[in-house]
Amino acid sequence: MDFKRIFYCVLFFIVAVQCVTAQYKIETQFTPDGNSYYQKQNGGIAKVNIKTGQSNIIVTAAQLTPSEAPALLIASFAFSADNSKLMVFTNTAKVWRYNTRGDYWVLDIATNKLTQLGKHKPSQTLMYAKFSPDGKKAGYVSEHNLFTEEIATGTITQLTVDGTRKLINGTFDWVYEEEFGCRDGWRWSPDGKNIAFWQVDANKIRDYFMLNTTDSNYSKVIPVEYPKVGEPPSPVKIGVVAATGGNIQWMDIEGDPQQHYLPRMEWADAATLVVQQLNRKQQESKLMYCNITDGHTRIFFTEKEKVWIEVRSYWNNDDPSGWDWINKGKGFIWVSEHDGWRHIYSVNRDGSKQTLLTIGKYDIESIKCIDEAGNYIYFMASPNNATQLYLYKVKMDGKSDAVLVSLAELVGTHNYTISPNAKWASHTFSNYKTMPVKEWISLPNHKAVNTATSIATTMVTDNSSTVKYITVTTEDNVTLDAWINYPKNFDSTKKYPAVFYVYGEPAAATVGDSYGNHQNFLYNGDMSEDGYFQIAVDNRGTPSLKGAEWRKSIYRKIGTINVRDMAMAAKKILSKNYFDKERIAVWGWSGGGSSTLNLMFQYPDIFKTGIAIAAVGNQLFYDNIYQERYMGLPQENKEDFIIGSPISYAKNLKGNLLYIHGTGDDNVHYSNAEVLLNELIKYNKQFQFMAYPNRTHSISEGEGTRLHLTTLYTSYLQKNCPPGGR
């Protein structure tokens, strides 16, 4: 249901299907001075000078070839702080959504010595290995326990001994990973003497049992520790242990751990941790310092909201790690919505003073670089058009207005990865009619490093685009962003079918001005060429940059306010004579599948055909962190969960419904499908259903799966919502 930290569901699906990357979520790995970057090249590692473009191989494939074994296939890599050693992550395996298990090897570059970490442990069992600050040790997680290893000698020290599937040291359970972006659950201290880590106790969390019925004669039970709505969270605590082993000092954090979350933890200095705690309803955030010697905790900064408080992973590419210290640790950068807009603040170390840096009625999307030397913060925003995205900078004085850095003439969606010295950036751009292009630029002047490969030189415009962006004001006096992709050779005297692509929940928006966002990735062929209108609308409650009131108006109203917005927008758009009211379809995946069901059931006179994939049929079946964040606690307002669930309206189905679900979906469980099917059967509602055995939420596993899915989708749509003008 929750497709995280990606604003467009289409793009996320593509990433989910193709995801083979591992723990290092780094777009560009810069050298320490920020003037070059590393990249995989010819089986080794190259260093590329940004200004000149010159590439030099610094680690060869031969150096990464163990004796009597093939060369390592690099999934990701990291250098030690002094650049004397290279750590390579290889032979990876998926844990839920990402490939975070595998093998790690360390190359001593000067001596060419290549050694495997934890070589006596089972293959593909190491996770989140990291160099110590001095590069002499590595730490990692294996089979739910923490270890350190001396690189020179291979001596391993086990730091925790109680790890099990249900007692997790140094990583997280399913729901923390899915909803907070928490995966890497441990940190080296700045002096390398200690390790701080999370411990998740999932012993009291009930398992959801999936069944693998195809890989052997007898079915195999696959348990997933999964706290459903209304169930208390797994108790989580934070401990500190010496890198050489010994007793663990647990932090004394107030509050019932089964009614709170700890989504962030970092080192404030070598003797102190800084921790964020959220209450269960995620409406109160407390920041605290923890003394690692005695575990004593002191709260220094508190925020309270009437609805939910967003965490860092939400505006940091699904990554909650790091703490943005400034002024040599005397302050830090923070993001808050307490004034109704997502703004950047500087906060002094004891929390007594907060200074607003992004002054004005607009939201920031993400922080890209803190240039403390230049006294600027670079961030993404779009104050005038929520469907687009641009780079801005603002002085860190609390007095200045933000300045647009992106070129104003490039109208659309930009993205940047900025070097640590804030002098260079990898810049990408696209819009609905401009294919994605990339260049290196210098900052702050935003000049192309190489004019021959600049965006201005390489940009290609798709003049055949039939997309139009519009705003729609519904009968409820709500104005919504939308796009319409017209049929090729459109004739206004004819009537055409329309296919709405929907999501509708707080995890994603669908009306971004980027290339390819308007093409149906499940349709075999060209929908515009075949004579379909394609339409998307962003309702209230989507994560658009329109202020907190817009985003949070959906609180306790998923399945109602968002669905009505989409339906009323459709009603307004379809008032044109060239739409065939009998050929109106809607489809979506995950939260979009839920919206599809609700639209088909609640507004059956508008939507005649629906294709719902991996949908939540009953909100009480989804996980607690996501659903309680946006809907409250069912112990207090269970009726809101019922009113918003598709199962409550299944009896109203009139049109054609195709419902698709993977039986191995650990995210939106297969039981969602079965209870909804039972409800449809109860009322003799005819429909088509496709179950994909052992496929997960992405329905991507197994030979022929993608082709089968797209063929099924296309044939059903063409049969029940035929293409072409009439």
N, C-alpha and C positions, 0 to 999 in steps of 0.2 A: 504494500500500500504506500510505503514511504520511499520514493526514489529521491535519495539525498543529494544535497549540495549541487545538483545540476538543475538549472532553471527550466530546461526544456525536456519533456518526457521522451521525445524522439531521440534526442542526443544521448540521453542516459541509457536508453535501451541498447543503442549501438555500442556504447561503452561496456555495458553489462555483458553483452554477448561476446565481445572481443577481449574482455579483460584477462590478461595473462600477466599483468605487472604485479609487483610485489609491494614491499613495505615503504619504499622511498617514493613518496608522492611528490616528485620534483619535476617541474617542467624543464628547467635548465639547471645544470649543476655548474655553478660558477667557481672559478679559482678564488682563493682567499683575497686577492687584491681586486677582484671584480672586473678585471680587464680581459679575461679569457673565460672559456667554458670548456667542460669536458663532454665528450660524447663517445659512444661505442663506435668502433670503426675496425673493420676487417678482423673481428674476433678479439680485438684489444681495446685500448682506451687512447683517445687522441685529445690533445689540448688545442683549442682553436682560438686564435687571437681575434677579438671582435673587430678591432679597427682595421686590421689588414686582411682578415679572413684566412691567414696562413694556418695550416693544420699540421701538427707534429704528433706522431705516434710516440706516446710516452710509456705505454705498456703494450707489449706485443701479444699476439695469440699464443706464441711459443712459451712466453712467460706464464701464461695461464693454462698450461697443459700439464696435468699431473703425470708422473711417470707411469708408463704402461696403461694410459687411459686417454680418451679423447679430450680435446680442449674443452674448457668450461664454457657453457652457454650462459652468457651474462644476462640475468633478469634485471638486476640493478647492482649498483656499486657505490662505495663510499671510501674516501681517503681519510687517513688519520689526520689529526690537527696539524702535524708537522709535515704532512705529505710524504712521509717515509714508507708508509704501508697502504696497501689497497685491500679492501674487503669486498668480496664478490658473493652475491646471492645467486644461487643456481638450483636446478632440479626442483622447481617449486611445485607446491600443491595448494589447492584451494581450501580455505577455511571460510565457510559460508559464501561470501561474495568475492573475496579477494584471495590471491595467491600469497599467503603470508607464512606458509611452512615451506621448509626446504633445507638445503645444505649451504654452509658458508665456508669460504676459503679465504686465507689471508696471504698476500704476497708481500714479502719484504723486498722492496724495489732495489735496494742497494746490493743485497746478497743473492737476489733471484730465488730465494727460498719460498716455496709455495706449500702451505700447510692447511689442513682441513681442521676447522673447529669442531669439537665434540665428535671426533672421528669414530669413537667407539659406541656412539649412540645410534639408534636406528635411523636409517635414511629418512630424510624429509621430516625430521622432528624438531629442528631448530627454528626459532622465531625471534625476530627483532634484535638481532645481534648488533652491537655497537662497540666502537673503540672507547677505551677509557680516555680521559683528557690528555694523558701523556703518551697514549698509543702503545703502552706496554702490555695492556690486558684487553680482553674483549669480554663483554657480558652478553648473555642470551637467555632465552626461555626454552626449555625442552620439557614436553609432557607435563606442563602446568607447574614446573618449578624453575627457579632462577639459579644460574651458574655464572661464575667468572672463570676465565682461563688465561694463564700466562702464555703469551704468544711465543716467547723464546723457548720455553720448556714444555709446553703443552700440559702443564699442571692445572687440573680442574678443581675448583672449590664449589661445592654445592651449598647454596645459601638458604634455600627452603627445602623442606622434606615432606610437607604434608599435602602437596598438590595432587588433585584428582580431577576428573571431569567436572565434578561439582564444587571443588574448592580450588579456585583458579588464582595462581600467583603470576603477576607480571603480564597478564593479558586480561581479556574480559569475556563475559558471557555474550550470548547472541544479541540481547536487546541493547546493551551498552554500545556494542559495535554498530548495530543498525541505526540507532536513534541519536547517539551522541558522537558518532565517529570515533569512539574510543577503541583502539586496537592495541597499540604499543603501550603496555602498562608498567613501564619502569624507566627510571632516569638515573644516570651517573651524577654524583655531586660535582660541583665545579673543581674541587681539588682531587677528585678521583678516589677518595677514601671510602665513600659510602654509596649505597644504592637505595633510592626510594622507590617504592612500588605499591601498586594497588593489589589487594586481595579481595576477590569476589567469592562470597559464600552462597552458592546456589543450591545448597542442600534442601532448603525449604521451598524451592521453586519446583512446581510440578512439571514433568516432562510432557511435551506433545509428542506422540508416537507416530512417526511416518512409517510406511511399509514399503520395503523393496520386494516386489513380487515377481521380478523378471530375471534376476541374476542367479537364481538357484531353484531347485525343485520346491524348497520350502521358503516361505516368506521370511524376510529379515526385518526385525524391528529397529528403527533408527530413532533414538530419543533425542529431543532437542529441549534443553532447559529454556522455557518460554513463559514468562509471566504475562498472563492475559489481563485485560481490563478488569479492574477491581481487585486484582491480586497484588499484595505488597511486593515491592522490589527486592532483589537480592541484597542482603546486607553487604556493604562495601567498606573496607577500612584501608588505611595507608600506613605502611611500616617503613622503617629505615634499618638497614643492616650493613655492617662493615663489608667492604669488598673482599676481605679475607675470611669472612664468615663470623659466626657468633650469634649472640642473642639479638632478637628483633625488638626494636623500640616502636611500639604502636602509638600513633598520634591520638591524643585524647580529644576527639571531636564530639561536641555536644549534640544531642538529638538522637532519636531512635533511628538507627541505620536502616531499618525497614520502612521508614517513612521519609527518607532523604536520598539524594544522589550526590556523588562526588565526581563531576564531569571533568574537572581540571586540577592538575597538580604539577608544580614545577619547583625548582630550587630558587629561593630568593637570595641566598648566599650559602656558603659552605656549612652553616650551622642552622639554617632556617628553610622551611618549606612555605610556599604560598599555595593555598588550596581554595577552590570554589565549592560551595555546598548549595544545592537547590533543595527546597522542600518538595514533597511528592507531587503537588499540583504545579510545581515549577513556576510559582508566582513570587517566590522570595529567594534572592541570591545573597549569600554571605561570603565574603572573602576573609580569609584568616591566615595568620602566620602561625607556624607550628615549630616549636623548639625541638630539634631532633634528639637532644640529650635526655630530656624527661618527658617529651610528648605534649608538653603544655601548649595550649592553643589560645590565641587571642584574635577575636573578630575585630576587623578594622574598617570594613566597608559593607554596607547593606543596601540592597535595592528591593523594592516591593512594587508589584503591579497587580491590577485587578484581573488580568488575564496572564498569559504565559510570558516568560522572559527568555529571549533567544540566547543561545550559547555560541561560543566562538566558532565552532565547527560550521555553523550556519553561514557565516560570511568568510570562511577560510578554506574553501574547497574540501569540506567535510573532514577537516583536520583540526582538532582542538589543541594540538600541542603548541608549546612555546608561551612565553610571557614577554610582552614588549616593554622591557625596562628602558628608561631614559635617564639622563643626567647622572650617570654612574650608579644606577640603582636607587637613586633618591626619589624616583617617580616612575610611572608607567603609563602606557596608552591603553585606553579602555573604550569600548563601544557600548552605548546605551540608547534606549528608546524612551527614557522617562519623560521627555518633553514632547512626545508624539512623533518624533522623527528619529531614524537611526543615525546617530551622530557619533563623532569621534571626540573623546575627552582626554586631557592629560590629568592624571591624578597623582598627588604627592604620596610618598611611601606610606604614611600613616592614614591615608584616606580622608584627611580633614579638609582637603581643598580639591575641587574638581573644576577644570577650566574647559569650557566648550571651545573646540577648535574649528568645527565645520558649522559656521554660523549661517542660518537660513532655513527656510521651510523646504527641505529636500532630504532624501535618504542617501547615505553611502551604501554601496553594494559590498565592497571589500577594500581592505587596506593592502596596497601593493608594495610600499617601501616606506620605511621611516629613515629619512635622510637627516640624522641629527646634526651632522657636521654642517649641512647647508640650511638647517632649521626649517625643513619642509617635511610634510607627509604627503605621499602620493596615494591616491585612492580612486576607485571606480564609482561613478555615479551617472545619473541622467536626469537632471532637475526638470527638464522640459518635455521629456517623452519617455515614458516608462517601458517602452518596447525596445529601447536602444541603450547603449552603454559607452561611456567615454572616460578617459583618464583626466583627473584633476590633481592640482596640488594646492596646499594651503600652508601658510606659515604657522609655526607652532607657538604663536604668541597670544592666541585668543582674541585677536583684534582684527584680523584680516579676512577678507573674502577669498573664497576659493577661485583659482584661475584654471581655465580650460587649457590642458596640455595637448590633447588630441587635436588633429587638424579639423577645423569646423566643417570644411568642405567634404570630408569623408563621413557621410551621414549613415549611421548604422550601428553595428556592434563591434566594439574594439576589445582587445585583451592584451595584457602586457605581463612579461616577467622581467623584473628590474634587477639589475646587478646590485650587490651589496654596497658598492660605492656610489650608487645612484647616478652613474655616468652613462649607462647603456641599458638598453631594453630590447627584448624580443617582442615585436609588435605584430599582432594578427588583426585582420579586419575582414568583415563581410557584411552584406545586407541582402535583402530579398532578391536582388538581381545582380549581385556581385559575388562571384565565387571566392572562397577563402584565399587570402593572400597573406604573405608573411615577409617581414623585413627586420633588419637590425637598425635601431636608431640611436642617436646620442641624446642625452638629456642634459639640461632642461629644454633645449631648443627644438627637440623632436625632428631632427634632420636625419635622413637616411644615411647610413654608413657607406653604402655602396649604391650609387644612383642606378647602376645597371640592373640591380636586383631589387630596387625599391618597389613599394606598392604602387607608386605613381607610374612606374614603367611596366609592371607585370599585371596590373589589375585588368581583369576581363569582365565585361558587363554582359549579362545574359539579356539581350534585347527582346527575346521571345517570352520573357516572363509575363504571366497573366495575373500577377498578384496585386491586390490593392489593400492598403491599410485604411481602416475606417474606425470611427467611434460610433457606438450605438447607445442611444438614450432610451431606456425601457419605460414601460407604463408605470413603473415604480419610481421614475425620475432618477434612475441610477445610470451613469454613463460608463460604458465598458469599452475597452480596446478590443479590436477584432481584426482579422485579415480574411480576405476572400480570394481564393484562387479560381479564376474564371475558366470555363471550358475554352479550348482552342476553337477558333472560328465561331465564337459566340454570336448568336442571332437572337436579338431581343424579342422577336416575334414568336419564338418557340419556347417551350417549357422544358426545363432541365431538372435532373435530380441533384440533390445536395447531400454531401456527407460531412457531418460535423465531427471534428476530432476534439476530444475533451479530456481534461484532467480534473481541475476544479478544487483541489485541496491545498493546504498550506505548503506542501513540499515542492511544488513546481508550477510554473506558468507555461503557456503554450503560444503566446503571441509575441515572441521575440523577433526582432528585425534582423534575421541572419539567414544566410543562404541554405537552402535545403530544408528549412523548417516547415515548408509548405508542401513537401512531397510525402506521400504515404509510403512508409518503408515496408508495409506488409502487402502492398498491392503489386501484383504481377503486371507491369505495364505502366502506361502514363495515363493517369486519371483525367487530366485536362484534355489530352488528345482523344480519350474515349468519350468525353462529353459529360464529365461530372463537375459540379461546383464542389470545392473543398473549403471548409470554413472552420475557424477556431475563434473562441471568445475567452477572455480572461475575466472571470467573475470576481466579486468581492471575496477576500480570503486567500487569494493567490499571493505569492511573495513578490508582487510587483512593487516598484519603488514609488509608492503613492502615499506613504505615511503609515504609521502604526494603526490608525483607526481603520484604514482600508483593509490591511492584512488581518487585523484581529477582530473584525466584525463577525467573523465566522465562528467565534468561540461559542461552543455548545450548540452550533447550528450546522455542522457538517451533514450534508444530505438534505438540507432544507434551503438555507439562504443561497448557497452556491448553485444548487440545482435550479432554483427559481430564476436566478440571474441568467443562467445559460438558456433556460427555456424561454424567458421573456425576450432575451436578445434574439434567439432564433425566430420567435414570433414576429419581431419587428423586421428582421432581415428578410424573412420569407414572405413579407407582404407584397414584394415585387411580383408582377404578373408573370415573369419568366421562370419562376420556380414552380415545379410540379409538386403540389402538396401531398400527392400520394407516393412520391418517391423521395422521402426524406429519411436519411439514415444517420446514425450516431455510433461512434465506437471509441473505446479507450482501454488502457491497460492499467492494472493495479488500482490506484485511486480513481483513475479514469474509467476503469471497468465498473467500479462502484457507481460513479456518476452516470455511466451509460445505463445501468440497470435502473437507477432512480429516475432518469429521464424517460425511459421506456415505460415504467410503471406509473409514475406520477403525471406524466404528460403524454399519454398514449395517442391523443388526437393530433399531436405535432409530429412525433417521431414514430415512423412506421416500421423501421428495421433497425436492429441494434446488434453489435458484436462486442461482447464484454469479455475481456481477458484478465485472468488472475484477480478477480474482483473480491472485495470484502462484501459478503452477503449480509453479515450481522456484525455490527461494530463491537459487540461484546466479545467477539472472537479474536480481536486484534490485540497487539501488545500494549502493555500499560504505559510505557513512556510516551509513545506517539499519541495514542488515543486519549489518554488522560490529560496530556498537555493541551489538546485542542477542545476537549469535550468535558473536562472535569472528572469527578469521581462518580461511578455509577451508584455508590452508596448514598450519594446526595441528590443526583439528578438522572436516575436511570431512564426516565421517560425520554430524555433528549437522545440517548443512544438508540432507543427503540424507534423514535420518530424519524431519525436520520438514516435508518438501515433499509436497504432495498427489500429485505425479506418482509417488511411490514406492508409492502405495496404489491407484492408479486401477484396477488389476485386480480390486479387491474390490467395485466398484460393483454394487449389486443393485437399487436403487430408480430413481426418475424424476429425471433431472438436466437442468436448463436452464442452459446456460453462455452468458454474454453478455460481449462485449468490444468496445471501440472500436478500430478499426485505427490511429487517430491518437493513441493513448494514449502520451504522452511519459513518463509516470510508471511504470505497470506495462505493459511493452511487450507488443504483440500476440503476440510470439513465445511468451509464456507460455501463451497459449491454444492455439497451434498444436502445441506439443510435448505438451501435455496431451491434445489431441484425438488426436494420433498414438498416444499410449499407450492411450487408450480404444479406438481402432480396432484396435490390435494384439490386444487381448483380446476383440474383438467385443462391446464394451459399447455398447448403444444409448443414445442421448441426443439432446437437441435443442440446437442451437447457433444463436446470432444474433450476427452481426458487424455493427457500425454503422460504415459507411465514414467515415473521417477524423474521427470523434468522439474527443474526448480522454477523460481519466479520469472526467470528470463526465458523459459521454454527454449533453450538453446542447445541442450545436450543431446547426443545421439545422432547417428548417421541419418541424414535425410530429414531431420526435424524442421529446419528452417524452410526448406522447399515445401514440405507438407503443410506447414502452417500458412505460408503465403498462398499456396494453391487453395487450401480450404477457405481462407479469408476471401480471396478474390472471387472464387466461384460462388460463394454464398452471397456476396454483395451484388455481383452481376445478375444472379438469378432473382433476388428479392428486391433489389433496387436497380433496375436495368439502366445502363448508361445511355447518353445521347439525348439531343433535343428532339422534341416531337411537336 
